[in-house]
Amino acid sequence: MSETTVNRRVLLAWLGSWGAPMLAQAQAPLLAKNAPAGIDPAPYLVSEKLDGVRALWDGATLRFRSGRAVAAPAWFLAALPQTPLDGELWMGRRRFDELSGAVRRAEPVDAEWRRIHYRVFELPAGEGTFAQRADKLKALASDIVVPVEQQRFTSNAALRAKLKQVVDAGGEGLMLHRADAPLASGRSDLLLKLKPLADAEAVVVGHEAGKGRFKGQLGALELQTPEGVRFKLGTGLSDAQRRDPPPIGATVTYRYRDVTPAGKPRFASFVRVADQF
């Protein structure tokens, strides 16, 4: 499945909740590419890369990237503004598994949702540059809606120092969004992610049986990237994931050091099932 097809499906799923008056302004989610190591951060606004679940609010319904509605408590939804928002549901650093379990329940548990905030970073129906839209988000802050802090850095050294600070504190990395960017959708150079190791997403297209101590379990996932490159991934999987592996068709996130001339990732390691739900 091509990335264009995936983006189109996400856009169609998302547009279904907007209503005719908003169709002309609606945008599919913007997705990040990996930042080059020596990037000049001056043209960007920089924020922490949150270990959360992407959520899109259209003024009436909160949805995952897949377009499926999030079963959030009524009080949580009532606290959101009528303004469409793009952001992440977040519990804190290193709490993705706990968060994922909470937001995927068909019946929300209030005690779990009291620990969740909606960290927002985009106005999907807004106007102007990203810097202008990010500034407008500040007026929407509440106990539940928390605009993501954006910072400027003038040198790569300062950016790297910030990356180290975030990672040492348990964060994933940084996001760099062109300050002058208009609204955009799909995977774009306008939005970059900077992490100690690069990461990417791929679709599960097969399961390879395990051998030796993994006999009777999963040995490796066969994955296909949006560019059509296929490779096997057996590192980073837990025993539970080997017994009950991500199904064919699922999108997973993996980390890697670099790529071969054929486009296959080197030293790839499984991270988790992607947060599309």
GIKAGI-V179496 format. One record per pair of residues at least 24 apart in sequence whose C-alpha atoms are under 7 Angstrom apart, sorted by the first residue. I is the first residue (numbers start at 0). J is the second residue. D is the distance in Angstrom with one decimal. If there is no record, write none. Layout:
# GIKAGI-V179496
I;J;D, I;J;D
This chain:
# GIKAGI-V179496
0;225;6.8, 1;225;5.2, 1;226;6.8, 2;225;5.0, 6;185;5.9, 9;64;6.6, 9;65;5.8, 9;66;6.3, 12;66;4.7, 13;66;5.2, 17;57;6.1, 24;124;5.3, 25;123;6.2, 25;124;6.0, 26;123;6.0, 26;183;6.9, 26;184;6.0, 27;184;5.1, 27;185;6.7, 28;184;5.3, 28;185;6.2, 29;183;6.1, 29;184;4.3, 29;185;4.9, 29;186;6.0, 30;185;5.5, 30;186;4.3, 30;187;6.4, 30;190;6.8, 31;186;5.5, 31;187;6.0, 31;190;4.8, 31;191;4.8, 31;192;6.0, 32;186;6.4, 32;187;6.3, 32;188;6.2, 32;190;6.5, 32;191;4.8, 32;192;6.2, 33;191;5.4, 33;192;5.0, 33;193;6.3, 33;197;6.5, 34;191;5.1, 34;192;5.5, 34;193;5.4, 37;155;6.5, 38;155;6.3, 39;154;6.2, 39;155;5.7, 40;152;5.8, 40;153;6.1, 40;154;6.3, 40;155;6.3, 41;151;6.8, 41;152;5.8, 41;153;4.8, 41;154;6.9, 42;177;5.9, 42;178;6.1, 43;151;6.8, 43;175;5.6, 43;176;5.2, 43;177;4.3, 43;178;5.0, 44;149;5.6, 44;150;5.5, 44;151;5.4, 44;175;5.7, 44;176;5.3, 44;177;6.3, 44;178;5.5, 45;149;5.3, 45;150;5.0, 45;151;6.2, 45;173;6.7, 45;174;5.6, 45;175;4.6, 45;176;6.5, 46;147;6.9, 46;148;5.9, 46;149;4.9, 46;150;6.4, 46;173;5.7, 46;174;5.2, 46;175;6.7, 47;172;6.1, 47;173;4.5, 47;174;5.9, 48;171;5.8, 48;172;5.1, 48;173;4.6, 48;174;5.3, 49;171;6.7, 50;92;6.3, 50;93;6.9, 50;95;5.9, 50;171;6.6, 51;87;5.5, 51;88;5.6, 51;89;4.8, 51;95;5.9, 52;87;5.1, 52;88;5.1, 52;89;6.8, 52;274;5.6, 53;86;5.8, 53;87;4.3, 53;88;6.4, 53;274;6.8, 54;85;6.3, 54;86;5.6, 54;87;5.3, 54;88;6.4, 55;84;6.0, 55;85;4.7, 55;86;6.5, 56;83;5.3, 56;84;5.0, 56;85;6.3, 57;83;4.3, 57;84;6.6, 58;82;5.4, 58;83;5.1, 63;275;5.9, 63;276;6.3, 64;275;4.9, 65;275;5.2, 65;276;6.1, 69;102;6.8, 70;102;7.0, 70;104;6.9, 70;105;5.9, 70;106;6.6, 70;107;6.2, 71;107;5.9, 72;107;6.0, 72;109;6.9, 79;144;7.0, 83;122;6.2, 83;123;6.0, 83;124;6.5, 84;119;6.6, 84;121;6.0, 84;122;5.1, 84;123;6.0, 85;119;5.7, 85;120;6.1, 85;121;5.0, 85;122;6.3, 85;123;6.5, 86;117;6.6, 86;118;5.4, 86;119;3.9, 86;120;5.4, 86;121;6.7, 87;117;5.7, 87;118;5.2, 87;119;6.3, 88;115;6.4, 88;116;5.7, 88;117;4.7, 88;118;6.2, 89;115;5.5, 89;116;5.4, 89;117;6.3, 89;118;6.7, 90;114;5.9, 90;115;4.9, 90;116;6.5, 92;169;5.9, 92;170;5.7, 93;169;6.5, 116;143;5.0, 116;144;6.3, 116;145;6.9, 117;143;5.8, 117;144;4.9, 117;145;6.0, 118;144;6.1, 118;145;4.7, 118;146;5.6, 118;147;5.8, 119;144;6.8, 119;145;6.1, 119;146;4.8, 119;147;5.8, 120;146;6.0, 120;147;5.6, 127;181;6.4, 128;178;6.5, 128;179;4.9, 128;180;5.2, 128;181;5.1, 129;178;5.2, 129;179;5.8, 129;180;5.3, 129;181;6.2, 130;178;4.9, 130;179;6.5, 196;254;6.3, 196;255;6.2, 196;256;6.0, 197;254;5.7, 197;255;5.6, 197;256;6.3, 198;252;6.8, 198;253;5.5, 198;254;4.2, 198;255;6.1, 199;252;5.7, 199;253;5.7, 199;254;6.6, 200;224;6.9, 200;250;6.5, 200;251;5.5, 200;252;4.5, 200;253;6.3, 201;225;6.6, 201;250;5.6, 201;251;5.6, 201;252;6.7, 202;248;5.9, 202;249;5.7, 202;250;4.4, 202;251;6.3, 203;246;6.9, 203;247;4.9, 203;248;5.3, 203;249;5.5, 203;250;6.3, 204;247;5.3, 204;248;6.2, 205;247;6.1, 216;241;5.5, 216;242;5.3, 217;241;4.6, 217;242;6.5, 217;244;6.8, 228;262;6.7, 228;263;6.7, 230;263;6.6, 232;267;6.8, 232;268;6.8, 232;269;7.0, 234;268;4.9, 234;269;6.1, 235;268;5.0, 235;269;4.7, 235;270;6.7, 236;269;6.0
